[in-house]
């Protein structure tokens, strides 16, 4: 048989799997990455100790690894491309014995794309490629990830978590706090309904910030909370919305549509983080800046929810001062 130069051997051909999930692209992306441990099966473990937690660090260059029951860590990949909420690419750093291979030149790649559908669902396309980089063992690895226990079955587990038949139940200690964040999100949307951009820059008194600044401050603070929860999100707004910041010219601030887009992204990330929390997680010591009365993660979340509610009240006041309807009741 004649060999065509440059042709890919069938044993090296990419493995492609597709599944449609009844949820938004933002949520699908967050569950796949930040919520990786919520759907990854315990049977798929490397190292000599059972799997305790599976982790994808949500940034370019981030590690993909498992924490084992004996306290050890086993790397299995690296984030090459990070483009939330549409796409990411991983280097697959496992050999045919499912052991860590640190040489990036011998790593295949896994690309996952999230494409919104017109009906609100998301098509998730996964491609595992470049098996030839593993050398002679590439065909063994390809056969494994293309088996029923491979990417096809794993995507089914992911889909069941990303779009369950019923909403996932939250741990009791978190449920009321999560409800406050959810209610606040709805009130934020109500606060700007029917308002034009000039309205968002009106100030009832020289001592009040305009609505757009308060809205940006709330969203910026939510993004900082994500960082404290281990899911850093760089929104690119600098210190424009920091507490005590001097009000700048309106042209320096992101547009209302951009603030609302970031808010939707942050809200989906918080949902994924909350779904993964246990009572043990809530009891762990708080991280980040010291806050009055805050000792545990649960305290910290309650403080952020209170802080947010305070500023939602400001939005309601400013809206009423503009002669608009209330945001609740």
N, C-alpha and C positions, 0 to 999 in steps of 0.2 A: 504494500500500500504506500502510495506517495505521501510524504509529509509536507504540508504547506508551511512555509516559513512564517513564524509569528503566530501560528494557530494555537489555541488553548486546548490542551488535552481534556477529554471529558472528565477525568478525575480531578482536574484543576478548575473546572468551570464554576462560576459563582453559585452559591445556594441562595435562592430567592424565595421569600415567604411574604404573604400579604394577608392582612386581616382588617376588617372594618369594625370600629368600636363606636357604640352609641354614646359619644361624649364629645366635648370640644377638643380641638387640637391642643389647647393650652393644658387642659386636664390630662389628656393622654400623655403628653410629653412629661408632665410632672410626675405622674404615677410611674411611668417607665423608668425615670431617672432618679429623682429625689425619693420616690416611694419604691425603689427597686426591691428593698427587703420585704415589702408587703406582698409581693407575688412570686418572688424567686423561690423555687422549691428547696426544701432542706436536703432532698436526695442528691442535689447537684452541688456537691461539696468537694473541695480539694484539700490536700494536707492530711495530716494524721489524726486530726481531732474533728468532731462534728461541727457543722456550721452553726454559728450563733447569730451572725448578722451579715448580709450581703450589701455592699456599698459601692455606689458610683459617685465620686466626688464631682460636683456639678460645676465644672469649669474646664477650659482648655488646659491640658497638662495634668488634669486630675487623675488620681489613682482609681482603679477598679479592683476591689479586693474583698476578702472575707475575713471577719473576725471569728475565730474559732472558740469553742467552749473552754479550751485550756489557756486562753488568753493570747495565743499567737495570732499573727496575721499572715495571710497568703495572698500575694498579688496575682492577678490574672489578666489585667489589661491596663490601658492608658487612654485617656480622652484626647483624641487628635483634633477634632473639630467640634465646636460648641456653638450652635446657632438656635437657641430656643425661640419659639416653640415649634420649629419646623424640621430641624435636622441635627443629628450628631453622629460622629464617627469614632469608633474605638479601635485601638490596636489590640489584637487577640494574642496574648503572650503566654499561651499554653501549648505544650508539645503533645505528641501522640499518647503519652502516658498521663496526660492531664496534670502535668507539673509545670511550674513557672519557668518560662524561658525569657530572660531579661533582654536578649539581643533583639532590638527593634527591627533589624534587617531580616529576622526570621519570623516576623509577626504577620499574620493575615489581618484583614480589616473587616469590621462590622459597621455598616452604615444603616441607620434607621431614619426614615422620613415620615413626617406627619402631615397629611394633606386634608384640609377641611372639605367636607362634602356639602352639597346644597341643603341637605335635610338635617344638618346639625351634627352628623356623624363625622368620624375621622378615619381615613384610610391610612393604615400603618404598613409601610413597605420596608422590609428588612433584606439587606443583601450582605452575605458573608463571602468575601472574595480574596484573591491572591493566595490560594492554598499552596501554590508553587513555591512560595517563600519558605515553607516549612521543609522543603526538600523532599526526600523519599517518603516521609511520613505524612505528607500533605493529604494524600488520598484517604488515610485512616481518619484524620481529623475531619475531612469533608464528610465522610460517611457517618461519623458520629453526630455532627450538627444537622445533618439532613435526615436523621432517623426520627421515628415517632417521639422519642424522648428529647429530640433536638429542638431547633428553633420553631418548628411548627407547633409542637405541644406547648412550648414555653410562651409563644404568642397567645395561645388560647388561655393560659393561666393569667397572663397580663390583662387580656380583654375582660375576663371575669371580674378582675379587681377594679379596672378602670371604669367599667360601666356595669356594676352589679344590678341584679333585679330589684333590690331594695337598697336604700342608702346605707353605707356602713355605719354601725353604731360606734359612738365615741366613748372612751373611757369616762365613767361618771364624773370624775373630778374636772374633766375638760368640757363636758357638754354645755354648761351654762356660759362659760367663757366664749366658746365657739359661737353660741347663739348671739352673744353681744356683738361679735365681729360681723356676723351675718346680718343682723338688724341694722348695724351702722352702715354696712355696704349699701343696703336698700335706701337708707336715709340720705346717703351721699348722692345717690342718683336723683332722688326727689328734690334735693336742695338746688340743683342747677336746671331743673326742667323748666322750659319756657323762657330761659334767660339768654340774652345775647351776650357776645363777648364784652361789650362796653359795661354791661351790668356787673360782670364778674370782677371789674376793677373799681367799682364804686365803694366808698368808705363812709359808713354812717357818721364817724367822727375822725379827726386826725389821729386818734389813739387806737383805732381799729385797723386790722389788716383787711384787704379786700377778699372776696370769696375765693378767687382763684388761688391766692397765696395759702389760705387755710386748707383748701382742697389739696394742693400740692404738698403741704406740710404733713397732712394725714397720710397720703400715699407714700411719701418719702420715709416717714416713720415706720410704716408697715414694712417697707423694703429693708430698713435697718433691723427690724425684728426678725426677718427671714435670715439675715446674716448671723444673728445670735442663735438661731435654730440650726445652723449648719448648712444653709442654702443661700450663700451670698449672691446678691443681684446688683450689678452695677447699672444704675439708671442714668448716670451721666449728668446729674443736675448739680453736682458740687454742693456748696453750702447755701444755695439760694433759699432753701426752705428750712434752714436750721433755726432752732429757737433763738430769738434775739437778733436775727439777721436784719440788717438795714434794708428797707424796701427799695428795690431797684426800678429802673425803667421797665415798662411792660414788655418791651421787645427782647429783654434778656431772659424771659421766662419761657418754658415750654408751653405749647398751645394746649388748650383745654382737651382736644382730642388725644394728644399725646399723654396727658396726665390720666385720662380715662382708660387708655390702652394699657398703661403700666399698672393701673389699679386692677384691671381684670387679670393680668398676668400674676400679680402679687396675690390676689384672692385665690386663684387656683393653686398656687404653690402652698399657701397656708392650709387649704383644704387637705392637700396631700400630706403635709406634715402632721396635721392634727389626726388624720386617720391612722397614722403609724404610732402615735403616742400611747404609752402604757402608764399606769399609775406610778410605776417605778421611775419612768422618765420625768413625770411631773414633780416627783419628790427630790430630784437631783438638785444640787446647788445652782443658783442663778449665775449666769455669766454676764460679762459686759459691765457697763457703768453701775455704780452703786445707786440704789433707789431707796427711798424711805420705806421701811417695813418689808422690803423684798429680800427673801432668803432662798426661796426655791424657784424652780421654773414655773410652777403653777402661780406663785406670787407675781412673778415677772409678767406672765401672760395677762393676769388680772389687772396689773398696773397699766399695761399697754391698752387694754380694752377700755379702762376708765379714762385714760388720756385721750383716746380717740372719741369717746362719748362726749367729753368736755368740749372738744373742737366741733363736733357735730352740732352741739348746742349753739356755738358761735355762728355756724352757718345758718341755722334756723333764725337767729336774731337778725343777722344781716339781710336775709331774704325778706323777712317781714318789714324791715326798715325801707326796703325798696318797693313796698306796697304789694308784694306778692303773697300768695297763699302759704299757709303753714306746710311743713314737711311731714307732719304726722297728725293723726286724730281726725 
